[in-house]
Structure formats: structure tokens, C-alpha cells
């Protein structure tokens, strides 16, 4: 008798995941309020996320209409161990936005584009669009750069050892965050 196990290959943990790093030290509550107004979100404060022996301020929102889970994590201002993932790239008070869902990458691309280049001003009679544009203009004036992070990207064979280490650190950090979310916030 011969038994055959039909085992599914392990899913890619980074599938349907988009990450944006906001290089800003703006207070998290004002930054979250701006994101909520700009992108019609309802990010709300949750219990701090525990990673690397530190507490990371944490905000979450489940958008049932767009079928997206959205999480914002702020790097704590207290010092982290030198070997903490992305210790050099993710500075204290910078914020990471994780979008999970089928439309995550498209939404992330929209956010990165609007933070990279200020869209033209809308007609002055469109009050809502004008208010939205003023928020974006304020973020541009405060010089709020963004970086799209791609933990699932394949590095070229010519990548430096430092680039490979940073990429491995990014993958480790995102995997740790996703595991933490699965364990502590199963509703997301």
C-alpha cells in the first residue's frame, strides 16, 4: 500500500502585502489623522506592538469595502539593539504602513505617488478636494518622504552584502510583525 500526502506548498507571507515607510517624526496621532482624512481610513490606536523587546505604537483599520487590512506602526523613540532589523533604515518615530489584501499594492502606489509629487490643486469650489489638497500640501511642505519597501523582491546577484543583509532584515521584521498580528490581533 502506498500513501501519497497532498501537502500544499507554504504560502508566500508577502503576497498581497504592500509596505510604505514614512520618514517623519510628526506625532503619530496627527499623522494618523491626516492619513485617515486623505484616504478615507479609520486607523485607530491599538495596544502597542511588542518587538525586539520594545513597544511600538500601533494603529489598525479593516476596510471591508476595499477588503484591506491597514496597520501603521511607529518605531519607538527609545534606543533599540544595534542588531534590530532595519535599525539604520527605520529611524526613531518613523512610521511603517502595512496594507494587506488583493488591492494593497495599487493603494500603496497611490499613496507613494501623492507623497512624492503634489497633485495639482483642485477647483476652489470643491471644498472637500481643497481640504484634502491642503493636507497633502502641508505634508509636502513638512518634507515627508516615503519609501516603498518590497520584502518579496528578488535581489540581483550583484547586490552588495549590505543590501542583502538589509533585505533579510526587512523580511525578518515583516515576518515578525505578521506573526505578531496573527497571534495578538486575529481579527485582522
N, C-alpha and C positions, 0 to 999 in steps of 0.2 A: 504494500500500500504506500502510495506517495502522496504527501500533503504539500500543497502549494499555498504559501501565505501571500495574500494580496495586500501588501503594505503600500500605502500611499507615500510618495516622497514628501519629505518635510517641506512645508510652505516657506516661501521667501518672506521673512518677517518684515522686509522693507517694501513689499508690494503694496500698492495703493497708499503710500505714505509720502508726504512731502514735508520738508523742513525748511524753515526760514530762520536765520539768526539776525536779530535786530541789534545793531551796535549802538545802544543808547543807555544812558544812565538815568533816564526820566523815571520818576516814581512809577512803580508798576500799576497802581490804581488809576493814575491819569492816562498812562499809555494804554491800558486795557479799555478804559472808557473811550479813548479815541478809536481804537480798533473796533469796538462794538458799534460806534456810530458810523464808521466808514464802511463796514462790511456787513451790517445788519446781523451782528452776533449778539450773544448774551453770555459772554465769558463771565464766570462767577468764581469768586475766591473759594478754594477748597483747602483742606488740610495740607500743610506743607509736604512736599515730596522728600523722602529721605534717600539720599545717595551719597556715597563717599564719606559717610559719617557727618554729613551736613544737611541742613534743612533748606530746601529750595522753595521759594514762594511759587504757588501753583494755582492756575485758573483753568476751568474747563467749560465746555459747552457741547452739547449734542444737537446738531442741526438735523432734525428728522426730515425736513423738506428736501435738503440737498444731500442727505444721507452722509453727513460728515461728522466725525468727532474731532473737536478742535481743542488743543491744550496749549497753554502758554506757561512756560517755566522760566523763572528768573534765576540766574546764577547768584548765589548768596554773596554778600559783601565780605563775609569772614573768609580768611585765607583757607584754601584747600591744599591738600597734599600736592607736592610738585608733580607727582605721577598721576594725578587725577586726569581723566580723559579730557582732552581739549583745554587743558589748563592755560595754554598760551593763546588759543584762538577765542575761547569763550571767556571774556573778561568779567570781573565782578559787575553785577547789576545789568549785564546784557541779557536779552530775552530770546528764548527759542520758541518758535511756534511750530507745533506738530499738527498736521492735518492728516486724518486717516479716512479713507473712503475712495470710492471709484473716481470722484471728481477732484481729488485732493491736489493733483499736480496742476490742473487748469486754474484752480483757485489760487494756488501758490504763485503761479506765473503772473496772474493779475496783480496780486499784492506786490510782488517784486517789481513789476513794470511801473506801477504807480509810485512806489517809493524811489525808483531810480530816475524817472523823468516825470516832472509835474505835468499832468494833463492840462490842456488849455482851459481857461476859465469859462464856466457856463454862462448862458444869458443871465443878466441881472434879475430878470423877473422870475427865475426858477429858484425859489428860496431854499428848498432842500438841497439842490445841487450846489448852490452857492455856499451853504453852510458846510457841506461835505468838502468842497474845494478849499475852504478856509482852513479846515483841519489838516488836510494834506499839505497845504502851503506852509502851515505852521511847523509841521514835521520836517518839511524840506528846509525851512529857514533854520531849524534847530540842527540841521545836518544829521539826519537819522539814516545812515547807510544800512543796507541789508545784504545778506549773503544767502544764496540758495545752497543748501547742503544736500549732498547726494550719497547716502551711505551705501546704496546699491550699485554705484558706478564702478566700472572696472578700470583700474589704473593701467596706464600704458606700461609696457615692460621697461621703458626708460625713466620711470618715476624714481625720484630720489628716495633714499632711505627715510628721510624726514617726512616726505609726502606719504610714504607707505605707513609710517608709524601714526601720523595724524589721521589717516583714513581708517586704520584699525582702531584708533581711539574713538573716532566718531561712531563706528559700528558698535563698539563696546558700549559707549554711552547710550546710544539709541536703543540697543537691545536691553540694557538695564532699565531704561525708562519704560519701555514697552512691557517688560516683565513686571515692573512695579505697578503699572496701571492695571494689568491683568489681575494681579494679586489684590491690590488695595482698592481699586475702583472698577469692579467687574461690570458695573452698569454702563461703562463707556467702552 
